[in-house]
Amino acid sequence: MMSTPHLRSHDQSHVRQEWDAVADNELHLEQDVAKELVTALNSEVSGLYILFNQVRKHYWLVEGAELKPISDFLEDTADRLTEMTDDIAIRISALGGVPACGPMGIRQHAPIFIEEAHHYDIRSSLERDLDGYATLAVQWREHIELADQLGDKATSELLRRHLKTLEEDAHVLSQYLADDTLVLHDATR
């Protein structure tokens, strides 16, 4: 295995499972079914990871007349994204996989792009957050259908439960982005 400068190499004798491999699972799902679901769920984990970091960045940088409500919402949203990520990563493990992590794994599976490190105005930041939520929601609907087709009701239910949260948060974001505001036009210049 070739070393990458930003990765710390460990003694391979300690590796229990390669991160992109799927082992037999205790759920008695067939190996090919589990592998397909792990691939799909690693895409969810990767998207959530990127969205969490983006939302967190926006929380750190939010300013302006609506600072408090937007800041509170973004903080709560980041907590919900963390909970979703944990639940899906645990499901990946139960299916015999290793959750995507680290920059290489996240980039390999991510359905959304990483935002550049700049400080943007809050409206365009929230628009990118909403786009991330929409991208994940579309993908999750496809993966719910996949889990149903493969006969994995538990994965399907997990995704359905968290899809509802994604959609609710997206709805709040769309309300923040609505044209109507109580802030005087002169205050936004």
C-alpha positions as CSV (number, residue, x, y, z in Angstrom):
1,M,0.0,0.0,0.0
2,M,1.4,3.3,-1.0
3,S,1.7,5.9,1.7
4,T,-0.1,9.3,1.3
5,P,1.6,12.2,3.1
6,H,-1.4,13.2,5.2
7,L,-2.2,9.7,6.3
8,R,-0.5,8.1,9.3
9,S,0.4,4.5,8.5
10,H,-0.3,1.8,11.1
11,D,1.0,-1.7,11.5
12,Q,-1.2,-3.7,9.1
13,S,-1.3,-6.6,11.6
14,H,-3.8,-4.5,13.6
15,V,-6.3,-4.0,10.7
16,R,-9.4,-6.1,11.3
17,Q,-11.2,-5.1,8.1
18,E,-10.3,-2.9,5.1
19,W,-12.5,0.1,5.0
20,D,-14.0,-0.6,1.5
21,A,-14.7,-4.3,2.2
22,V,-17.9,-5.9,3.4
23,A,-17.7,-8.9,5.8
24,D,-20.4,-11.4,6.7
25,N,-23.1,-9.8,8.9
26,E,-25.1,-10.9,11.9
27,L,-28.3,-9.8,10.2
28,H,-28.1,-12.7,7.8
29,L,-28.4,-10.5,4.8
30,E,-26.7,-12.0,1.7
31,Q,-23.2,-10.6,1.0
32,D,-24.1,-9.0,-2.3
33,V,-27.2,-7.3,-0.8
34,A,-25.2,-6.0,2.2
35,K,-22.4,-4.7,-0.1
36,E,-24.9,-2.8,-2.2
37,L,-26.5,-1.3,0.9
38,V,-23.2,-0.4,2.5
39,T,-22.2,1.4,-0.7
40,A,-25.5,3.4,-0.7
41,L,-25.2,4.2,3.0
42,N,-21.6,5.3,2.8
43,S,-22.9,7.9,0.3
44,E,-25.3,9.1,3.0
45,V,-22.6,9.2,5.6
46,S,-20.3,11.1,3.3
47,G,-23.0,13.6,2.3
48,L,-24.0,14.1,5.9
49,Y,-20.4,14.6,6.9
50,I,-19.9,17.4,4.3
51,L,-23.2,19.0,5.1
52,F,-22.5,18.9,8.8
53,N,-19.1,20.7,8.3
54,Q,-20.7,23.2,6.0
55,V,-23.6,24.0,8.4
56,R,-21.1,24.2,11.3
57,K,-19.0,26.7,9.4
58,H,-22.1,28.8,8.6
59,Y,-23.0,28.7,12.3
60,W,-19.6,30.0,13.3
61,L,-19.7,32.8,10.7
62,V,-23.4,33.9,10.8
63,E,-23.9,37.6,11.4
64,G,-26.5,40.2,10.8
65,A,-30.0,41.2,12.0
66,E,-31.2,37.6,12.2
67,L,-28.1,36.2,13.9
68,K,-29.8,34.6,17.0
69,P,-32.6,32.6,15.3
70,I,-30.4,31.5,12.4
71,S,-27.5,30.6,14.7
72,D,-29.8,28.6,17.0
73,F,-31.3,26.8,14.0
74,L,-27.9,25.9,12.5
75,E,-26.6,24.7,15.9
76,D,-29.6,22.4,16.3
77,T,-29.3,21.3,12.7
78,A,-25.7,20.3,13.2
79,D,-26.7,18.2,16.2
80,R,-29.4,16.4,14.1
81,L,-26.9,15.8,11.3
82,T,-24.5,14.2,13.8
83,E,-27.3,12.0,15.1
84,M,-28.2,10.9,11.6
85,T,-24.6,10.2,10.7
86,D,-24.1,8.1,13.8
87,D,-27.2,6.1,13.2
88,I,-26.3,5.3,9.6
89,A,-22.7,4.6,10.4
90,I,-23.8,2.1,13.0
91,R,-26.1,0.5,10.4
92,I,-23.2,0.2,8.0
93,S,-21.3,-1.6,10.7
94,A,-24.2,-4.0,11.4
95,L,-24.3,-4.8,7.6
96,G,-20.7,-5.8,7.7
97,G,-19.2,-2.7,6.3
98,V,-16.9,0.1,7.5
99,P,-18.3,3.6,7.5
100,A,-16.6,6.0,5.1
101,C,-14.4,8.4,7.0
102,G,-11.5,10.7,6.4
103,P,-11.0,12.9,3.4
104,M,-10.4,10.2,0.8
105,G,-13.4,8.0,1.9
106,I,-15.7,11.0,2.1
107,R,-14.7,12.4,-1.3
108,Q,-15.1,8.9,-2.9
109,H,-18.7,8.5,-1.8
110,A,-20.0,12.1,-1.4
111,P,-23.0,13.2,-3.4
112,I,-22.4,16.9,-2.7
113,F,-19.4,19.2,-3.1
114,I,-17.3,20.6,-0.3
115,E,-17.8,24.4,-0.1
116,E,-14.7,26.5,-0.4
117,A,-13.3,27.8,2.8
118,H,-14.3,31.4,2.3
119,H,-16.7,33.4,4.4
120,Y,-19.8,34.0,2.4
121,D,-22.9,36.1,3.0
122,I,-25.5,34.2,5.0
123,R,-28.2,34.1,2.2
124,S,-25.8,32.3,-0.2
125,S,-24.6,30.1,2.6
126,L,-28.1,29.0,3.5
127,E,-28.9,28.5,-0.2
128,R,-26.0,26.1,-0.4
129,D,-27.2,24.3,2.7
130,L,-30.6,24.0,1.2
131,D,-29.1,22.6,-2.0
132,G,-27.2,20.0,0.1
133,Y,-30.4,19.0,1.9
134,A,-32.3,18.7,-1.4
135,T,-29.5,16.6,-2.9
136,L,-29.4,14.2,0.1
137,A,-33.2,14.0,0.1
138,V,-33.4,12.9,-3.5
139,Q,-30.6,10.3,-3.0
140,W,-32.3,9.0,0.2
141,R,-35.6,8.4,-1.6
142,E,-33.7,6.3,-4.1
143,H,-31.9,4.4,-1.4
144,I,-35.1,3.8,0.5
145,E,-36.5,2.2,-2.7
146,L,-33.3,0.2,-3.0
147,A,-33.5,-1.1,0.6
148,D,-37.1,-2.0,0.0
149,Q,-36.2,-3.8,-3.2
150,L,-33.4,-5.7,-1.5
151,G,-35.7,-6.7,1.4
152,D,-34.0,-4.7,4.1
153,K,-36.9,-3.2,6.0
154,A,-34.7,-1.9,8.9
155,T,-32.5,0.2,6.6
156,S,-35.5,1.5,4.8
157,E,-37.2,2.5,8.0
158,L,-34.0,4.2,9.3
159,L,-33.7,6.2,6.1
160,R,-37.4,7.1,6.1
161,R,-37.2,8.4,9.7
162,H,-34.2,10.6,9.0
163,L,-35.5,11.7,5.6
164,K,-38.4,13.3,7.4
165,T,-35.9,15.3,9.5
166,L,-33.9,16.3,6.4
167,E,-37.1,17.5,4.8
168,E,-38.3,19.4,7.9
169,D,-34.9,21.2,8.2
170,A,-35.0,22.0,4.4
171,H,-38.4,23.5,4.9
172,V,-37.1,25.8,7.7
173,L,-34.2,26.8,5.5
174,S,-36.5,27.7,2.6
175,Q,-38.5,29.9,5.0
176,Y,-35.4,31.8,6.1
177,L,-34.6,32.3,2.4
178,A,-38.1,33.6,1.5
179,D,-38.5,37.0,0.0
180,D,-40.5,38.4,2.9
181,T,-38.6,39.6,5.9
182,L,-39.2,41.9,8.9
183,V,-35.8,43.4,8.5
184,L,-35.9,46.9,6.9
185,H,-34.4,46.9,3.4
186,D,-31.9,49.6,4.5
187,A,-30.6,47.3,7.2
188,T,-29.5,44.7,4.6
189,R,-27.3,47.1,2.7
